[in-house]
Amino acid sequence: KKGKRKMAKTKVVVNVEIPRNRAELNEKIAELGRNERIRDKITLEMNEVIAKTKDRYADDVKKYDDKIIELQSGIAAYCEVHRDELTEGGKSKSVKLPAGMISWRICPPSCRITKPEVVLELLKKKGLHRFIRTKEEVSKDMVLAEPIAVASIKGIAIISGKEELSIEPDREELERVA
């Protein structure tokens, strides 16, 4: 895998072997690289097994999904036809049966907007600005681009880049070892 790697966040571990010199440091970096490569290989194999397992069961799951939808549709059709009987003339919204419960619930209203640009223009033309949301927020990108301009503004702090240790084992060495 070529390209820029993310910097690894290092955790502080007690009781670790610390390299005593530059040669040992180099060996530890090589060992780190070998361990990363083995871990990556195991992860790849694991993901392949998971994908194959999902594929193996997908048809069975699909059959049950289809059967569940069929059963739900039949139950819903029966309940709509016999709603009055099931709810004792609308006295309840739930019916307890030996195998489970059925109930009618009113979902909260929702709003769907198709072609939002057109709707916004129509709302503006009709003077219905109360239905238009305007979101104002500080542009952090602009603040970072011009820190001197906002230096006197209370509540804005420019935090200088945090230094992190990046350990990048040589990938070519890893290929030879694996």
Disulfide bonds with the S-S distance in Angstrom:
none
